[in-house]
Amino acid sequence: MSTAILTGPPAPGSSLDGDLRSLGFDVRIASGAEEAGALLAAVPAGERVALVDPRFVGHLHALRLTLTDPRFPAAAAPGALTAQREARPALARALDAVSATSGTGAGAGTLTDGLTDSLAEALDADGVAVHRPQLGTLVATVPTDAEARHEARAAVDAVDDEAVRLRSAVKAHDGFFTTFFISPYSRYIARWCARRGLTPNQVTTASLLTALIAAGCAATGERGGYIAAGVLLLVSFVLDCTDGQLARYALKYSTMGAWLDATFDRAKEYAFYAGLALGAARNGDDVWALALGAMVLMTCRHVVDFSFNEANHDATANTSPTASLSNRLDSVGWTVWARRMIILPIGERWAMIAVLTAFTSPRIVFWALIVGCAFGACYTTAGRVLRSLTRKAKRTDRAAQALADLADSGPLAGIAGRIFGRAGLQMLPGFVLAFIAAGVLIPAVLGRPFGDRGTVVAAALYVMFAGAAVARPLKGALDWLVPPLFRAAEYTTVLVLAARSDSPHALPAAFGLVAAVAYHHYDTVYRIRGGTGAPPAWLVRVTGGHEGRTLLVTVLAALLADRGDDFTLALTALAVAVALVVLVESIRFWVSSGAPAVHDEGETA
């Protein structure tokens, strides 16, 4: 249990003691500075501790936002301060320093007015970042006399605490469909879940299970199954929105929760694609290539977003005319929604999939996805390229390392970089070398017959140029394009080779392989976002890196060109091996991770 130390007896008629206890705090009262220090020292080092002015007047949710958010080591509002384990030593030092200046006269041993504000300033000065939540219309104040206290109480009564809490449970920037068709009622589902003790992770899991049932319905190939699949997919999306709203409503944030929410979204979508492809196959329509193509396009578009954001996460002088134009357009309401919708974010995408599944065929669903994802990828990539070319930004070592981690380069790329980097290739920017690598490989895969030895030569050249691309820090204006180019090259190679093999089951095996590799790439993104760094180097070595897997698939195609079923078996074995290694290490990491709590409020997926 967390501990709250009141810096004096509560005011008569105050509900402060009960409010703190309702938030899970064990309340103790200090009669002076020395006693407050002793009470602080008595709290176990691993527990959260809060110091609250006994004159505090404000909303319960203002206290909740300030004192219980797990994402921040320290947080403060007028009259209230909290510190988690990592900030406790600094708080103890600050309290000692403030107490030492309280004087030795008649008031010795009593706490000074504005103690929590003084402690927050001392923590800032000590290098501890103190979070100060945006309270909006919520009240949090320390009145100094009876009249001010009466006015503060009136201000509290004038604002509906619960209404504010429900509004703040909804993500500030979301898609049109989610904002107007889901959030108006899903927030109440989130409150219902909170009052029954359900956690965001439990709701996330329920969303996954619902989507898997929807995929099973789609796999029947019957019209009734398709209708049920569409309805259940929408129910799954409602739950997908609810888990984040529950996290905001109850302030139950966690690194694992953000990871589950992100990776389960991909798992749900991939499973539904597979269900649609299986259902179409029951009716004699092979759409596995379309399913894999839709997955490749969507994943590459996401990698563009991730790479661009990481490259500019902490860039200096990070402005451009394109960004200024975007900000001006944001002031025109309808353009905001139009620009969010045209990239086909998750809400619009799932709604489209659900409706088309119920009333059309899997082939139409996948073609609509491919067209929509292709347009979204072109739109977002073009905008980010324009921003990169027109801004004057100096990128940091952290950004360069993040891009190197997202590149997922294995041991072959390391060797190639050391050998061919000396040949002068390093004079070219990283994104140019990555573009050359993809430009050598993809045309060869598309233009040569299945199993042609020239494709293996092209893959070897791909390894060479890909290694040279990451041989030096990726700090160029367009070097954030390196990871998306590598993803496009690897995924496209697997797709095309499987489509051109003689085996009818090669494409489902390729779908499984790309899904396993994509999971690894999404997992890398969320480890970086969670502040825990990339997956361990041994995992990248064991899985071969993007260039090793690409070369291996082309070699397998060349060796097994006359034995399509053996090529399918090889792809299946590779998919199973990658999935097992990646999943086991990923689950082990996230279950045992000591990373700070996070919650993703970034762009819509």
Disulfide bonds with the S-S distance in Angstrom:
none
